[in-house]
Amino acid sequence: DDVIEALVDFMQKLVPGTMQNKPNWGWNMSSDPCLSHWHGVTCDKSNQTVKNIVLEHLNFLQQEISNCKRLKLLYLNQNHFSGNLPDSLSDLTSLVRIDISNNELSGNLPDMSRNTGLLSFLAQNNRLTGQLPNFNYQLLEDFDVSNNDFTGQIPDDTGRFGAKSFTGSPPLCGKVLSNACPQKKKKKDLHDLLIYSGYAILGLIVLVLIVLLFLNKKENLEDYEIGSNASTKKGVNSTKDSGISSESKTGQMRSEFSTTSVENGGFSASLVVLSSPVEVVNGMRFEDLLRAPAELIGRGKHGSVYKVHANGGIALVVKRIKDWEISRVEFKKRMHRIDQVRHPKVLPVVAYYCSKQEKLMVYDFQQNGSLFKLLQGSQNGQILDWGSRLNIAFADREACSENEVDLAKWVNSVVKGEWTGEVFDKALVVEGASEERMVGLLRIALKCINDSHDLRPGMDQVVTMIVSLKEEEERSMASSDP
Ligand SMILES: Nc1ncnc2c1ncn2[C@@H]1O[C@H](COP(=O)(O)OP(=O)(O)OP(=O)(O)O)[C@@H](O)[C@H]1O
């Protein structure tokens, strides 16, 4: 009975209670270890004396230890324990000290990185294998894994524990041992190379994006600058284009130029005000121009012309230049060159706008319209009398002489080219004057303005020429009568 009691007590201490459910386990006070064949117990032939107790492969530690969540100290040193340490050891996060030294434990150590409160770990003199797991080396006070069969690199790069803690595992390598770790495999190099080239490509893409962004910004800035340089001078604000309704508030159709400008992609830039003192454009923004009611008043070779009722209903003229492949810088230069031309017969440009899609020139509206139309009599049905035409011609002559254009030369060229319709008074033609006679007279007049004094006819010669012209015409009229 004493033996039975001692054995049950031993088992109770080793694995308290938990093995009782195992079939044919025995190990209780109500049975006999030999007759009831307790697990692991062998007796002599007469079944009187317990001779051997073999409790192999029962994973006592494995089964029990994971339940001890608050376990702080685990001292199993010098017990000849064999087998693997349970993985559940890493779940016991309250553990402070572990001593499993001087046993015959084998296999890998469990991951101990979660046991953050561990102060000592002693596992020397076992047969443990594999790589050393990560410990919180900074906190550890005692650490010894010497005389095992660990392999690979010592993970402790703090150098807190010297060679003594690691010796006896020949394949183990690291800074603290004389056994330096071999260079990393080529595969790792290739891996690194791939990672670095990935970074390099990514960096390149980012760089290209930045450059593109910068260029784009510069382009916009150029627009902005074109707008702001002159406008700062004149106090015009730079502004972004905004949404514009398809019809103006006055009910007039929104101008074609504004429609296209907006549809072409919502660009932004200011109207550039030149030095001409047309008050209304000061402070006017490009979007104001787009919003203003406008009507088409003419088309030239280089584009269409719109009358725009700007702020307060003041009339401006916007010429929308079509298909001009010119850079902004060049356009800007030309506009400023035009701005420098000061001539009473040249209508100054008051402002301009330039973007990739759109080039606009803004003028003051001229009530009297086009001289060409006035001369052709097609303007408001108005017919210009001969005296007014002469006045205009003289004014133009003066203007042209300033510009070194020779009116006589021009008339000569007109007569030679037989475009006389250009120079004759329409009223004379309407009254039935002979065009042939007028050309004859014009030729006589041109002889009178010959550059060379000697070649100019005298007055008597002029009279003779006019008389013969008259007679010739009368003759031809007589011969043509039936
Ligand atoms: N400032 C203005 N005020 C009033 N009407 C204008 C003004 N500018 C132009 N117009 C009208 O628009 C018409 C066309 O003008 P535009 O300047 O396009 O003529 P253009 O010199 O023949 O053109 P292009 O140089 O493109 O051949 C003119 O004939 C005139 O009736």
PDBQT file of the ligand as one rigid body, heavy atoms in Angstrom, charges set to zero:
ROOT
HETATM    1  N1  LIG A 501     -13.074  97.861 -85.091  1.00  0.00    +0.000 N 
HETATM    2  C1  LIG A 501     -14.112  97.609 -85.900  1.00  0.00    +0.000 A 
HETATM    3  N2  LIG A 501     -15.247  98.294 -85.759  1.00  0.00    +0.000 NA
HETATM    4  C2  LIG A 501     -16.310  98.058 -86.545  1.00  0.00    +0.000 A 
HETATM    5  N3  LIG A 501     -16.324  97.114 -87.485  1.00  0.00    +0.000 NA
HETATM    6  C3  LIG A 501     -15.204  96.395 -87.688  1.00  0.00    +0.000 A 
HETATM    7  C4  LIG A 501     -14.040  96.592 -86.896  1.00  0.00    +0.000 A 
HETATM    8  N4  LIG A 501     -13.085  95.741 -87.309  1.00  0.00    +0.000 NA
HETATM    9  C5  LIG A 501     -13.619  95.043 -88.315  1.00  0.00    +0.000 A 
HETATM   10  N5  LIG A 501     -14.896  95.415 -88.542  1.00  0.00    +0.000 N 
HETATM   11  C6  LIG A 501     -15.820  94.859 -89.547  1.00  0.00    +0.000 C 
HETATM   12  O1  LIG A 501     -15.481  93.496 -89.788  1.00  0.00    +0.000 OA
HETATM   13  C7  LIG A 501     -15.151  93.323 -91.148  1.00  0.00    +0.000 C 
HETATM   14  C8  LIG A 501     -14.023  92.323 -91.268  1.00  0.00    +0.000 C 
HETATM   15  O2  LIG A 501     -12.892  92.867 -90.621  1.00  0.00    +0.000 OA
HETATM   16  P1  LIG A 501     -11.483  92.207 -90.808  1.00  0.00    +0.000 P 
HETATM   17  O3  LIG A 501     -10.495  92.925 -89.974  1.00  0.00    +0.000 OA
HETATM   18  O4  LIG A 501     -11.651  90.761 -90.559  1.00  0.00    +0.000 OA
HETATM   19  O5  LIG A 501     -11.235  92.454 -92.322  1.00  0.00    +0.000 OA
HETATM   20  P2  LIG A 501      -9.988  92.065 -93.163  1.00  0.00    +0.000 P 
HETATM   21  O6  LIG A 501      -8.899  93.027 -92.880  1.00  0.00    +0.000 OA
HETATM   22  O7  LIG A 501     -10.454  91.950 -94.561  1.00  0.00    +0.000 OA
HETATM   23  O8  LIG A 501      -9.628  90.653 -92.568  1.00  0.00    +0.000 OA
HETATM   24  P3  LIG A 501      -8.404  89.717 -92.974  1.00  0.00    +0.000 P 
HETATM   25  O9  LIG A 501      -7.171  90.483 -92.650  1.00  0.00    +0.000 OA
HETATM   26  O10 LIG A 501      -8.655  88.525 -92.102  1.00  0.00    +0.000 OA
HETATM   27  O11 LIG A 501      -8.543  89.391 -94.420  1.00  0.00    +0.000 OA
HETATM   28  C9  LIG A 501     -14.813  94.698 -91.638  1.00  0.00    +0.000 C 
HETATM   29  O12 LIG A 501     -15.049  94.808 -92.999  1.00  0.00    +0.000 OA
HETATM   30  C10 LIG A 501     -15.708  95.587 -90.829  1.00  0.00    +0.000 C 
HETATM   31  O13 LIG A 501     -16.980  95.673 -91.432  1.00  0.00    +0.000 OA
ENDROOT
TORSDOF 0
